[in-house]
């Protein structure tokens, strides 16, 4: 009897400790040790957010949405193409192609999930754990198919526009929620096959994923951290949701209950097991975390931006918060990002006024490059499946550059996807080691 009472006490204490830690875990805990972002690196994010918001507007000359600036700072005449749900035939969310001559960028922006469109759900549901590989890692099958379809439709337009502007503009893929996963995988495809966009170099390709869906395995998320930048607002549930996306959207009307059960289940999965699972998907690239709330503090505070390329502890725990869904909204992300940028600029101007000028931009670029190399080495040291070291990554880039000129034959993007992996005798998808990514 005493043994049973003792076990019951241990269980009660253990459960109480778990419940306390889970209920007191707030979004800011995930990035508590990260460094602060600089205004120079964060500057594009509010602007790109407004380009994504423009996808929701049928007429930019008479917008219905009011961003943080009060009006859109986009020139409607620079929107060269707008594709609606009807034109995508359910293969992709709507998107626009916008040429920003002021910032020398060609932007392909994709909107997020439309709850009223069945086709958007089909894209999310088109995935089974470990069903699709790309470039040495697993990716979400439905999002990859959508990315390939958009590139089949628009790669010639992007190539033509890039060449017409002297090959000097950056190519930017941007998306929110569902669109962020499509944009991220488009960036991966173009980085590995730049010859199909006129030979655009990796240094001119960027992707901004706002409220990103988990769409690629950890080794790919770290490998492309110099190209893909994810933006997460405080407690957003989607980047933290490791469960298959179909479970989330099947239970969209009982989301709090589902999130609690996911928290309970993930508590009993060891961290090492999560890291060694090559099929587990993550939010892509470098992460910018906008923090504006603190534990046991009411209301929103002036937002701060923290950034890192996390390997272990990469937004693994869902936050039990009443803001878990509202922080996913693109309008809130745009408004808080603009506020955060203004605060960063004010702090930067105060520092410049009291200190001698330095080459801050060059120093920060060197720091970002070092952080990326450190993250690659960290992934190798943790035995992340398919992770590559810095030396292997550089060798891969050099091999790709040497063979890029001979790979100018026009191909279909679906063929490119199929070329990067094959099916083994056991039926599993295996990365083709002899394939050299095109540069």
N, C-alpha and C positions, 0 to 999 in steps of 0.2 A: 504493500500500500504506500509506504514511504517513498519507494522507488518511483511509483507512478506519479505521486505528487511532485517529486523532484523533476521528473521529465516534463510534467505539465508546466511547472514554473519556468523551466528553461525555454520551453516553446513560447510561452507568453512573453517572456523577456525578449527573446529573439524576434518575435513578430512585432513587438512594440518598437524595438530598435529599428527594424526595417521600415515600419510605417512612419516613424519620425523622420528618418533620413529621406524617404521618398516624398513625404508631404512638405518637407522644408527645403527640398532641392529646387532652386530657382534657375531661370535661364542664364543668369550672369555667372553661375558657378562653372559652366562649361568653358568659359574663356577667361577665368580669373587670373591665369598665369600668362596670358598673351600680351604682346606689346601693342601699343596704340598705333593706329594708322596715321599716315601723314596726309595733309590736304592734297598734295600732288597726286598720290596714288588713288585717293578716294574721290577725286573730282569728277571722273566720268560717270559715277554710279547714279547720282540724282538725275543727271541729264539723260542717261540711257533709260532710266525708269520712266521718264516722260515720253520717250520714244515708244516704249512698250505700251504705256497708257494710250498713246495715239492709235494703236491697233483697235482699241475698243470704241473709238470715235468714228462714226460713219462719215462725218463731214468736219474736217479740222478747221474750216473757216467759221463754223458755228458749233464749237465744242459744247458738250453737255457736262463734262467732268471738269472740275476746277482743281488743278494741281496746287502745290504749295506756293508757287509764284503768282497764283491768281489767273494765269493764262499759260498756254503752251508756248515755249520758246522754240518752236519748230516752224520752218518755212514750208507751208503746204505745197509750194511749187517744187520742192525738192523731193517729194514723195513720188518715186518713179513707178511704183507698182503696189497695188493693194489687192490681196487675195482673200475672199470671204469664205465662209463655210460651204456655200454652194459650189464654189470653184475648186475647193480642195477635195470634194467628193468624199468627205469623211476620212481622208488619208492623213490629214494633218490639221492642227488648229489654224485659224486665220493668221496672216502675217502681212507685213509691209516691208518694202525695200526703200530705204531712205538714204540720200546722199547728204551728209553734213559737210558742206564746203568750209564752214568756219573752223571745224576741228579736223578736217581732212580724214573723214571716215565714211565707209560704206556700211550701213547698218541693216541687217536682216533681223527684224524683231517679231517675236511670236507671242501671242496672247496665252493666257492660262486656261484652265479647265472651264468649260461652259456646262453648268449643271443641267441645262435643258437639252444638250446634244448627246444622243446615244453614241455617236461615233467617237466622241472623246473618251467615253468609258471603255469602248472596245479597244482603243489604243492602250489604255492602262491595263486592261485585263489580258492583253495578248502577251503573256509572260508566264513562264514556269521557272522555278528555281534552277539555275544552271543550264538554261536552254540555249543561250546565245553567247558566243565568244567574239571578241574583236580586239585585235592588236595585243594579244597576250593576257587578256582579262575578260571577265564576264560583264555583260551589259544587259539592260532591259530590252527585250526583243521587240516589243511594240514601239517603243520610242526610237529604236534604231531603224526600224522599217519606215517610220514616219520621217526621220532625218534623211534617209536615202531617197525617199520620194520627193521631198522638198528640193534636195540637191539635183535630182534628175530634172526637175522643172526649172530651177533657177541658176544652175551653175554657169550656163552660157551667158545669162544676163549679168551675173556677178563678174565673170571674166571680162566681158565687153566693157562694163562700166569701169572696172579697175584699170584696164589698158587705156581707155579714153582719158583717164585722169593721170596719165603718165606713170602708172604703176607706183605712185607715191602714197596713195591713201591706205589706211588700215582697213582690214575687213573685220567687222564686228558682228558676232552672232549674239543675240540677246533674247531672253525669254523669262516668263514668270510661271511658276508652278509646273503644270504639264509642259508648257512651252520651254521651260528651262532645261528639262531633260532632253528635248528634241534639239535645242540649240547646242547643248554641251556635246552631244554625240555628233552633230554636224561639224563642230570644231575639230573633234578627234579625226573624223574622216578626211577633212580638208588638210589638216596637219600631216597626215600620212600619205595624202595624194595631192600635193599642191599643183602638179602638172595639169590637172583637170580644171584649175582656176588660173591658168596662165603662168604657172610656176611661182606663185606667191610664196615668199619665205615665211617661216614660222614666226619670226619677229614681228610680222605685220598681221598676225591672226590673233584675235582675242575673243573671249566669250564671257558674258556676264549672265549668271544664272541667279535670278531673284527668287527667294523661297523655293530652293531647288528640291526636286524629287530625287530620291536615291536611285541613280541610274547606272553606276559603274562600280566595279570592284575596287578594293582599296589600293592595289598597286597602280591602277589607271588613274585613280583620283589624285595620287601623289605625283605620278609621272607627268601629268598635264597641268600641274599647278602653276606653271609659268604662262599658261595660255588661258585657263579657265578660272574665273573668279566668282565664287558663290557669296551671296549676300543673305544673311539671316537676321530677322528682326526678333530679338529677345526670346520669346517662348514658342515660336512657330513649331507646330507639331510635325509637319511633313518631313523636314530634313532629319528629324530624330526618329522617324518611324521605320524600324528595321523589318517589321512584319510585311509580308507581300502586300502591294498596294491594293490588290483586289479585295482584301479583307477590310481595308479602311473604307473603301467606297461602297462596299456592300452594307456597311454598318454606319453610313454617314449620318443617319438620324439618331444613332445611339453612340456617338463618338466618345463622350466621357467614359462610359462603361468599358468600351473597347480599349481605350488608352490605359485605364487602370489595370485591366487584365494583361495587357502587353507589358506594363511595368512589372507586374508580379512574375510573369514568365521569364523576362529577361534578367531578373535578379539572380536566378539560379543557373544562368549560363556563364561559365568562367570567361574572363577577358581573353585568355589565351586561345580558347576555342573559337571565339568570335573572330580573332585576328587570323587564325589559320584556316578559316572557311573561305575558299576562293570564290564561292558563289554569293557571298553576302555583299549586298550593294550599299554604296555610301553616297553622300552628297559630293559633288565633284570639285576638284581643284583647291586653290587657296580660298580660305573662308574669311569673310568680313562679318563680324558679329556686332550688331547695333544693340547696345544695352541701355535701357532707359528706366528700369524698375529694379528695386532692391528688396531684400527679404524684410518683412515686417515694416515696410514703408509704403504708404498709400500714394496713389497717383503716379504720374509720369514725371521723370526728372530730365534735365538736359541730356540728350543722348551722347554717349561716347562710343567710339568705334575701335574694336580690338581685332587684330588680325594674326593669323598663323597658318601653317600647313600642318595640322595635327595628324598624327598617325594613330597612336593608341589614344583611347578616350575621345574619339571623333564624333561628338554629338550622339552618344549611344543611349542616353536616358531621356525618355519623354518627361516633360515638365507637366505636372498636374496643376494647371493654371486655367483660370477663366479666360485668359487672353490667348490660349493656345491656337484658337482658330482665327481670331481677329488679327493677330500678328502675321497671319498668312496673306492678308489683303494687300494688293499691289499699291493701292492708294495710301495706306498707312506707311508702307515701306518707302514710298517716294517722299512723303512729307517728313518722316523722321530722318531719312538720309539727307535731305536738304538742310534740315536743322543741324544735324551732326556736322555737315560740311562747313556751315557758317561758324560753328564753334571751333572747329579745327583751324580755320583760317584766322580767327581772332587770336587763338593761342599762338599760332605761328607768327603772326605780326608782332605780338608782344615779345616773343623770343628774339626776333630779328632786331627789334628796336633796342634791346639791351645787350646784344652780343655782336661781335664782329661778323661780317658776312662770310659764309663758307659755301662750298659746293655741295649743298644739302641734297640736291636731286641726284647727283652722281653717287654720293655716299649711300643714299637709300636704294638705288638700283643695285649697287654692289651687295647691300644687305639682303635684298630680296633674292638675288641669285644664290647667295650663301645659304639662306634658309631653305631654298629648294634643294640644294645639294645635300644639306644636313637631313632633310626629310627623306630623300632617296636612300641615304645610308641608314637611317633609322629603320626604314621599312625592311631593308636587307637584314639588319641585325635582329629584328623581331621575327625573321623567317616568314615574312608575308609571301604567300604563293605568287610566283611570277614576278616578284619585285626585282628591279635591276639597279645596279650600283651606278654611281656617277660616271665612272669610266666606261661602263657598258652603254650608258645612254649617249655619251659623246661619240663613241665608236659607231653606234647606230646612226647618229646624225651625219657623221662623215661619210659612211657608206651610202646613205640616202642621197647626199649631195652629189656624190660621184656618179650615181646612176640616174639622176633626175632627167638629164638631157635626152636620154634614150627612151624615156617613158612618156612620149607625147601622143601616143595613139589614143583616140577618143574611145572612152569606155562608158558603160552604164554604171551608175553608182551601186546598183544592186550586185553587179558583177564584182565590183571592188570589195564589197562586204563579204561575198562568198569566197573571194580569193584569200582573205586573211585567216581563214580557218578551214578545217576539214573534219569529217566525222570518222572516228576510229572504228575498229572492228567491234568494239563493245557498244557502239552507238553514241559515245560521248564526243562533244566538240573539242577539238585540239587545235591550238595555235600552230600555224605553219612556221616553223623555225627558219626555213629557207627564204621566207618572204622579207624583203628589205623595204621598210616604209619609204614611200616616195617623198622626195623633198622638192 
